[in-house]
Amino acid sequence: MSATAEMLGHATAVLALDRSRALDARAATLMPDGIGAYSQHRAPHPLYLTRAEGARLYDVDGNGYVDFMLGAGPAILGHRHPAVLEAVQTALMSGLPNIAVTETQIELAALVTKLVPGMERVRFVPTGTEAVQAVIKLARRATGRKLIAKFEGAYHGQAENVCVSVAVPASARGPIASPNRVPYHCALPDELAALTLVLPFNDLEATRALIEKHANDLALVLVEPMLGFAGAIPAEHEFLRGLREVTARHGVLLAFDEVITGFRVALGGGQAHYGVTPDLTVLGKAVGGGMPLSAFGGRADLMDWLSAEHHPDDYVFQSGTFSAFPMSLAAGLATLRLLEATRALPDMLALGERARAGLRRIVAELGIAADVTGLGSLFHLHFTGEKVRSGREAQDADHARSCALHEALLAHGMYFYVGRLGFLSAAHTAADIDAMLAATRSVLAET
Ligand SMILES: Cc1ncc(COP(=O)(O)O)c(C=O)c1O
């Protein structure tokens, strides 16, 4: 049993999860797979949680965990951070409804545009899915072109036009220089799929050739500076620089999807980390500090297409009942102010490095073939003898072993997004990382 498991009250390395299991049985009669959304999916069943505090989660069976999932990323300051709680409570008690315009919105827009290099103007929406779609709409209007491009292995939300080649069975992939368009768990009509070009991540030569081939039709290239759900796989500097060059040369707009990397790899996100400025940017997760908030923005001349005043006859319609929700804006502002004013982010980056270095040491000492990836406060362990540079290579690793590791870590008091990347918050400590590393070593040594 690890020190943390002891600290959190785990009597043994075998967890009692009886109440969670019973609730799951009831839920299964009400919702597909017993869950409100696939993001809650967890084998063999989800844990029913009662509360969260800092970097800790507590479940209905009385177990406590160190949280390395953080709701898939938003809670960058940790759970129940006092500054965020106070901001949300104030917004709640003000009674203001959605669509109310507040000064908080101006303050958050000012901070986002100050921190993120490519965002001269910004708009707010509830989810990353909506922000990605707004950027696609905008790019089509601004360029008059129809085709969009995304990278194999990248996730850009729930809409059909980007649920293409998120994860692809080896038999369906096609050549690396021209990956197939493969629907991701949806019945994507061919007509829609034909409008989404798939590019090979971290392969500049092939990407350049595909962009040049389709340049006359291509409105937008969407890229994650680090593939998130594919397993924290960073873009290579030369690749992003080359992508910026070829898109600019052909009048193709370049959008960074920084839903995961925003405020997590640097205050200015992946674009600050790499020193490459896109035309458009999508933010999500951390920008709302745990509340539903995403944002998109970019060059002022492009964002002007959203202006009904500048383009009365042909502006791009971007709206939403819960867009720019007052409580979400308040949580986002409190979060970003704190990140800007304190050492929270540099400390988190150091913990991320500690986690990655520790994992590398453990697999080397145990003689396990593995590649540790990630950037900033994000990390992942791929079981493979190869260096992982793309979603394809991540899939060729032993994903089942990553899932088994995360499932086994639960009994040591470590809560991971099973098979996915690990997230850190400002509430994690070096002791949390060391406990996670000790638990990982003990699981890997036994399996
Ligand atoms: C890179 C990336 N883009 C877009 C999205 C979609 O965001 P949301 O789940 O808020 O719709 C996600 C979600 O995880 C993501 O990781």
The ligand as a Gaussian input file, in Angstrom:
#p B3LYP/6-31G(d) Opt

LIG

0 1
 C       -8.357000      19.458000     -28.117000
 C       -9.826000      19.451000     -27.856000
 N      -10.635000      20.175000     -28.641000
 C      -11.962000      20.236000     -28.435000
 C      -12.544000      19.542000     -27.419000
 C      -14.025000      19.620000     -27.197000
 O      -14.297000      20.359000     -26.062000
 P      -15.670000      20.126000     -25.263000
 O      -15.594000      18.772000     -24.655000
 O      -15.689000      21.250000     -24.271000
 O      -16.769000      20.249000     -26.269000
 C      -11.750000      18.773000     -26.556000
 C      -12.354000      18.031000     -25.439000
 O      -11.757000      17.314000     -24.733000
 C      -10.355000      18.717000     -26.788000
 O       -9.544000      17.984000     -26.013000

